[in-house]
Amino acid sequence: MGGAHWYVWRRLVRDTTAPGGLARRAGTVAAVVLPLLAVGALVSGRAGAPFRAQQVLAWPGFLWLAVLMYLLLALVVGEAVRPLLRWGLERRGGASPAGEASAAPSLPATGGPAARAPGTGRIPAVAAPGGTDTRTGTETGTDTVTASASDGLTGPPEPAPADGTDGTGGTGGSGPSEDLSRRLFVSRVVGAGAAVAALGTVGYGTYGVLRGPRVKRVRVPLAKLPRGAHGFRIAVVSDVHLGPILGRAHTQRIVDTINAVQPDLVAVVGDLVDGSVADLGPAAEPLAQLRARHGVFFVTGNHEYFSGAGQWVEHVRELGLRPLENDRVEIAGFDLAGVNDVAGEGEGQGPDFVRALGDRDRTRASVLLAHQPVVIHDAVEHGVDLQLSGHTHGGQLWPGNHIAALANPTVAGLERYGDTQLYVSRGAGAWGPPVRVGAQSDITVVELASRQA
């Protein structure tokens, strides 16, 4: 974290501003304050800080983390652009000295007759390059003329200064001053480009989260599903992550979106909250408005176990949701089972597949609600036809999808493992930064299809 901020400060502040200037001081203060806000946002909830303090820290702290990530990516790309920009500027500036020399006024040629001032018979003095008169005296009615080496009138030329100047205090076309100017210009162009790219990306990703999830539709054929259950629709919502940033208004958007599609059943597959019932109970209340012909079901995710899972299970029950804690119910045409999240193992409340699926009739189709995709191999072993999961957020922030793929068998979408199909939702909210890039939030309507239909 410290190294990342030092690199960003160097490229965006030190390389683009004057020492001691207001911009340099402001940038340095920001480079100290912003990481402190980010750390505060990350640890305040787990540390038991007042919920109001969590909200104050969350917005700037988490948003800065997202901006920092894309600033780093953009600046790394900018490292490859820098030498190209400097090369182009040097080529463009290389033609300037020749053009300036051709435009300089001509001086008298060496050995040519000197013009005499009209009516005087005297030779006018030639000014030295600094503009001073070089007449040194008179003899027998004539003036002695002293000329500089540059006018070609007398003596051998003087050697050029060794410090890169042109002899008058200025610099030539390739002197250190011009090189410094080019470096400053390149640093500002690359820094501005990186800032615009990062802020634009995060801004658009934030808008995508705050406007609410979009509905995605997936058709899943199940070999054992009877004709009567053909077309059964399950609204799958995961990873809502109610907390210091996403609150009651976000819950209401999700509820309205689900009710608009009129599903037969709603499955909330974990990570509903990031906080206690005392802090987030009011934010979850709109869930009581969910409507589905065959009910609304809930299983825990890993974040519930950071937030008081037992209290949340009871609270969602009060809101009209039915928790499936290693349990199973029979729905028209198939079995619906749910297991606790693997994070509950530390509290003795982990997934129990034998309890949820061990004694069922395997001739019936089965659908399993499990927060994390990693339990797919247990689902295959117990003859599950379809597992519905979340947890991955689809990576949430590109290129996070590549990192998520290292820890999960499926990051998003529908895949088959033996005779079991696994569908992973990208989720309806966001954890940490309220930003999604390359992984749009969704509520998935899974339509079950019978092969007998």
C-alpha positions in Angstrom: 0.0 0.0 0.0 2.8 2.4 0.9 4.8 1.6 -2.2 1.7 2.1 -4.4 1.0 5.5 -3.0 4.6 6.6 -3.2 4.7 5.6 -6.9 1.4 7.5 -7.6 2.7 10.6 -5.7 5.9 10.5 -7.6 4.3 10.4 -11.0 1.3 12.6 -10.4 2.8 15.1 -7.9 6.6 15.2 -7.8 7.1 14.9 -11.5 4.5 17.4 -12.5 4.7 20.3 -10.0 7.2 22.8 -8.8 9.0 22.2 -5.4 7.4 24.2 -2.7 4.4 25.2 -4.8 0.8 25.0 -3.7 0.1 22.1 -6.0 3.0 20.1 -4.7 1.9 20.7 -1.1 -1.7 19.8 -1.8 -0.7 16.6 -3.6 1.5 15.5 -0.8 -1.2 16.0 1.8 -3.6 14.0 -0.4 -1.0 11.2 -0.7 -1.0 11.0 3.1 -4.7 11.4 3.9 -6.2 9.2 1.2 -4.5 6.0 2.3 -5.5 6.7 5.9 -9.1 7.0 4.8 -8.8 3.7 2.8 -7.4 1.8 5.8 -10.1 3.3 8.0 -12.8 2.2 5.6 -11.4 -1.4 5.6 -11.0 -1.8 9.3 -13.7 0.3 10.9 -16.5 -2.3 10.6 -14.5 -5.1 12.0 -13.1 -2.9 14.7 -16.6 -2.1 15.9 -16.6 1.6 15.1 -19.9 3.5 15.3 -21.9 2.9 12.1 -22.0 6.7 11.4 -18.2 6.7 11.4 -18.1 3.7 9.1 -20.3 5.6 6.6 -18.1 8.7 6.8 -15.0 6.7 6.1 -16.5 4.3 3.5 -17.3 6.6 0.7 -14.0 8.4 0.3 -11.9 5.4 1.5 -13.4 2.7 -0.7 -13.7 5.0 -3.8 -10.1 6.0 -3.4 -9.1 2.3 -3.4 -10.8 1.8 -6.8 -9.2 5.0 -8.2 -5.8 3.9 -6.9 -6.1 0.6 -8.7 -6.9 2.1 -12.1 -4.3 4.9 -11.6 -1.7 2.3 -11.1 -2.7 0.4 -14.2 -2.9 3.6 -16.3 0.5 4.8 -15.0 2.2 1.5 -15.7 0.9 1.7 -19.3 2.1 5.3 -19.3 5.7 4.1 -18.6 5.7 2.6 -22.1 4.2 5.8 -23.6 6.8 8.2 -22.0 9.8 7.3 -24.2 7.7 7.5 -27.3 6.4 11.0 -26.4 10.0 12.2 -25.6 11.3 10.8 -28.9 8.6 12.6 -30.8 9.3 15.9 -29.1 13.0 15.6 -29.6 12.6 14.9 -33.4 10.2 17.8 -33.6 12.6 20.1 -31.7 15.6 19.0 -33.7 14.6 21.0 -36.7 14.4 24.3 -34.8 18.1 25.4 -34.7 18.5 25.1 -38.5 15.4 27.1 -39.1 16.5 29.8 -36.7 20.0 30.0 -38.3 18.5 30.5 -41.8 16.4 33.4 -40.5 19.4 35.3 -38.9 20.6 38.5 -40.7 23.7 38.2 -42.9 26.9 39.9 -41.7 29.7 41.3 -43.9 31.8 38.6 -45.5 35.3 38.0 -44.4 37.8 40.1 -46.3 35.2 42.3 -48.0 35.6 46.1 -48.1 34.1 47.9 -45.2 31.5 50.5 -46.1 32.4 54.1 -45.1 30.0 56.4 -43.5 28.6 58.9 -46.0 30.6 62.1 -46.1 33.1 61.2 -43.4 35.5 58.7 -45.0 35.4 56.9 -41.7 34.7 53.2 -41.3 31.7 52.7 -38.8 32.3 50.5 -35.9 30.8 47.1 -35.8 28.8 46.2 -32.7 29.8 43.2 -30.7 27.2 40.5 -30.2 26.3 42.0 -26.8 25.5 45.4 -28.4 28.6 47.2 -27.2 30.7 49.6 -29.3 34.2 48.1 -30.0 36.0 51.2 -31.3 39.3 51.5 -29.5 40.9 54.7 -30.8 41.8 56.7 -34.0 44.9 57.1 -36.0 45.6 59.5 -39.0 41.9 60.1 -39.6 40.8 56.4 -39.5 39.2 54.3 -36.8 40.5 50.9 -35.7 37.7 48.4 -35.9 37.6 45.4 -33.5 35.3 42.6 -34.6 34.0 39.5 -32.8 34.7 36.0 -34.0 31.2 35.6 -35.1 31.2 38.4 -37.7 34.0 36.9 -39.7 36.1 40.1 -39.8 39.1 39.3 -37.7 40.9 36.5 -36.0 40.1 32.8 -35.5 36.7 31.8 -34.0 36.4 31.4 -30.2 35.6 27.9 -28.9 32.0 27.2 -27.8 31.2 27.2 -24.1 31.4 23.8 -22.5 28.3 24.3 -20.4 25.8 23.8 -23.2 24.9 27.5 -23.5 25.2 29.7 -26.6 27.5 32.2 -25.0 24.8 34.7 -24.1 23.3 32.8 -21.1 20.7 31.0 -23.2 20.6 27.3 -24.2 20.8 25.7 -27.5 18.1 23.4 -29.0 19.3 20.4 -27.0 20.4 22.0 -23.8 19.5 20.8 -20.3 16.8 23.5 -19.9 14.9 22.3 -23.0 15.3 18.7 -22.0 13.9 19.5 -18.6 10.9 21.2 -20.2 10.3 18.2 -22.4 10.3 15.9 -19.4 7.9 18.1 -17.5 5.5 18.2 -20.5 5.6 14.4 -20.9 5.0 13.8 -17.2 2.0 16.1 -17.2 0.5 14.6 -20.3 0.9 11.0 -19.0 -0.3 12.0 -15.5 -3.3 13.8 -16.8 -4.2 10.9 -19.1 -3.9 8.4 -16.3 -6.1 10.5 -14.0 -8.8 11.0 -16.6 -8.8 7.3 -17.4 -9.0 6.2 -13.7 -11.6 8.7 -12.7 -13.7 8.0 -15.8 -13.6 4.2 -15.2 -14.4 4.5 -11.6 -17.2 7.0 -12.2 -18.9 4.8 -14.8 -18.5 1.7 -12.6 -20.0 3.5 -9.6 -23.0 4.6 -11.7 -23.5 1.0 -12.7 -23.8 -0.1 -9.1 -26.0 2.7 -7.8 -28.5 2.4 -10.6 -29.2 -1.1 -9.5 -28.8 -4.6 -11.0 -30.1 -5.6 -14.4 -32.1 -8.7 -15.1 -30.4 -11.6 -16.8 -32.2 -14.6 -18.1 -30.8 -18.1 -18.3 -32.5 -21.3 -19.5 -31.3 -24.5 -17.8 -32.6 -27.9 -19.0 -32.8 -30.6 -16.4 -33.1 -34.3 -17.4 -35.2 -35.3 -14.4 -37.6 -32.3 -14.3 -41.2 -33.4 -15.0 -43.2 -31.8 -17.7 -45.4 -30.0 -15.2 -42.4 -28.0 -13.9 -41.3 -26.9 -17.3 -40.7 -23.1 -17.4 -40.4 -22.8 -13.6 -38.6 -19.5 -12.9 -36.2 -18.9 -10.0 -35.0 -15.3 -9.4 -31.5 -15.7 -8.1 -30.0 -12.7 -6.1 -26.7 -12.8 -4.4 -24.1 -10.6 -2.8 -26.3 -7.6 -2.1 -23.8 -6.4 0.6 -25.9 -4.0 2.5 -23.6 -1.8 4.6 -22.2 1.7 5.1 -22.6 2.5 1.4 -25.5 0.4 0.0 -28.6 0.8 2.1 -32.3 0.7 2.1 -32.7 2.4 -1.3 -30.5 -0.2 -2.9 -32.6 -3.0 -1.3 -35.8 -1.3 -2.6 -34.4 -1.2 -6.1 -33.6 -5.0 -5.9 -37.1 -5.8 -4.6 -38.8 -3.8 -7.2 -36.8 -5.4 -10.0 -37.5 -9.0 -8.7 -41.2 -8.3 -8.3 -41.4 -6.9 -11.8 -40.4 -10.2 -13.4 -43.0 -12.2 -11.3 -40.8 -15.2 -10.5 -42.2 -18.5 -9.2 -39.5 -18.6 -6.5 -36.8 -16.2 -5.1 -33.4 -17.5 -3.9 -31.2 -15.2 -1.9 -27.8 -17.0 -2.0 -25.8 -15.3 0.6 -23.7 -12.2 1.5 -26.8 -10.1 2.0 -25.2 -7.8 4.6 -21.9 -6.3 5.9 -22.9 -5.3 9.4 -25.1 -6.1 12.4 -28.9 -6.3 12.6 -28.8 -3.3 14.8 -27.2 -1.2 12.1 -28.6 -2.6 9.0 -32.0 -4.0 10.0 -33.9 -1.0 8.6 -31.9 -1.3 5.3 -33.1 -4.9 4.9 -36.8 -4.2 5.6 -37.9 -3.9 2.0 -37.2 -7.6 1.6 -40.5 -8.2 3.3 -42.1 -6.9 0.0 -40.7 -9.8 -2.1 -43.5 -11.8 -3.8 -43.2 -15.3 -5.3 -45.7 -18.1 -5.7 -43.5 -20.7 -4.1 -41.8 -18.5 -1.6 -38.5 -16.6 -0.9 -35.6 -18.7 0.4 -32.2 -17.7 2.0 -28.9 -19.3 2.6 -25.9 -17.7 4.4 -22.8 -16.4 2.8 -19.4 -15.9 4.3 -20.1 -12.2 5.2 -23.1 -13.2 7.3 -20.6 -14.9 9.6 -18.7 -11.7 10.0 -22.0 -9.9 10.9 -23.8 -12.2 13.4 -25.2 -15.0 11.2 -27.6 -16.3 13.9 -29.2 -12.9 14.3 -29.5 -12.4 10.6 -31.1 -15.8 10.1 -33.8 -14.9 12.6 -34.2 -11.4 11.2 -34.8 -12.5 7.6 -37.2 -15.1 8.9 -39.2 -12.3 10.5 -39.2 -10.5 7.1 -40.9 -13.5 5.5 -37.8 -15.3 4.0 -37.3 -19.0 4.7 -33.7 -19.8 5.7 -32.4 -23.2 4.5 -29.8 -24.2 7.0 -28.6 -27.5 5.7 -32.2 -28.2 4.9 -34.5 -29.2 2.0 -38.0 -28.6 0.8 -40.1 -30.2 -1.9 -41.3 -27.9 -4.6 -43.6 -28.8 -7.5 -41.5 -31.1 -9.6 -38.1 -30.9 -7.8 -36.3 -30.7 -4.5 -34.9 -27.4 -3.3 -32.0 -27.7 -0.8 -29.7 -25.2 0.9 -26.5 -25.5 2.8 -24.7 -23.1 5.1 -21.6 -21.3 3.9 -18.2 -22.9 4.5 -17.2 -19.9 6.6 -19.6 -21.2 9.2 -17.3 -24.2 9.9 -15.4 -22.0 12.4 -18.6 -21.7 14.4 -19.7 -25.3 14.0 -22.3 -24.3 11.5 -20.7 -25.3 8.2 -22.3 -27.0 5.2 -23.8 -30.5 5.9 -24.6 -32.1 2.6 -25.7 -35.4 4.2 -28.3 -33.6 6.3 -29.5 -31.5 3.3 -29.4 -34.2 0.6 -28.6 -37.6 2.1 -32.0 -39.2 2.3 -33.8 -37.7 -0.7 -35.3 -39.5 -3.7 -32.6 -39.2 -6.4 -35.1 -39.9 -9.1 -36.4 -36.3 -8.5 -34.6 -33.3 -9.9 -32.7 -31.3 -7.3 -31.6 -27.6 -7.1 -29.0 -26.6 -4.4 -28.5 -23.1 -3.0 -24.9 -22.7 -1.9 -23.1 -19.4 -1.6 -19.7 -20.4 -2.8 -19.0 -22.3 -6.1 -16.2 -24.3 -4.5 -18.7 -26.8 -3.0 -19.7 -28.0 -6.5 -17.7 -31.2 -6.0 -19.9 -32.1 -3.0 -22.9 -31.3 -5.0 -21.8 -33.7 -7.8 -21.2 -36.4 -5.2 -24.7 -36.0 -3.9 -26.4 -36.1 -7.3 -27.5 -32.5 -7.5 -28.8 -31.4 -10.9 -28.3 -27.7 -10.5 -26.3 -25.6 -8.0 -27.0 -21.9 -7.7 -24.2 -19.7 -6.2 -22.7 -16.3 -6.0 -19.7 -15.1 -4.0 -17.3 -14.2 -6.9 -19.0 -10.9 -8.0 -17.7 -11.9 -11.4 -14.5 -10.4 -10.3 -16.2 -7.0 -9.7 -13.2 -4.9 -10.8 -11.4 -5.9 -13.9 -8.9 -7.6 -14.0 -10.1 -9.1 -10.7 -12.0 -11.8 -12.7 -8.6 -13.4 -13.4 -7.8 -13.5 -9.7 -11.2 -14.8 -8.8 -10.7 -17.6 -11.3 -7.7 -18.9 -9.3 -9.9 -19.5 -6.3 -13.3 -20.6 -7.9 -14.2 -23.3 -10.4 -16.5 -20.9 -12.1 -16.4 -17.1 -11.9 -19.7 -16.3 -13.6 -22.3 -18.0 -15.8 -23.4 -21.6 -16.4 -21.0 -24.6 -16.5 -21.3 -28.3 -16.2 -19.4 -30.6 -13.8 -20.3 -34.2 -14.6 -24.1 -34.5 -14.3 -24.3 -31.3 -12.3 -24.7 -27.9 -13.7 -23.4 -24.8 -11.8 -24.7 -21.3 -12.3 -22.8 -18.4 -10.6 -24.4 -15.0 -10.4 -22.2 -11.8 -10.5 -24.3 -10.5 -7.6 -26.6 -7.5 -7.1 -24.3 -5.2 -5.0 -20.6 -4.6 -4.4 -18.2 -5.2 -1.6 -15.8 -2.4 -0.7 -15.7 0.1 -3.5 -19.3 0.6 -4.8 -17.8 0.1 -8.3 -18.0 -2.6 -10.9 -15.9 -2.7 -14.0 -16.3 -5.5 -16.6 -18.7 -7.4 -14.2 -22.2 -5.8 -14.3 -24.4 -6.5 -11.4 -27.4 -8.7 -12.1 -30.4 -10.5 -10.8 -30.7 -13.8 -12.8 -34.0 -15.4 -13.7 -33.2 -19.1 -14.1 -35.9 -20.8 -16.2 -35.9 -24.6 -15.6 -36.7 -26.6 -18.8 -38.0 -30.2 -18.9 -36.6 -32.4 -21.6 -40.0 -34.1 -21.6 -41.8 -30.9 -22.7 
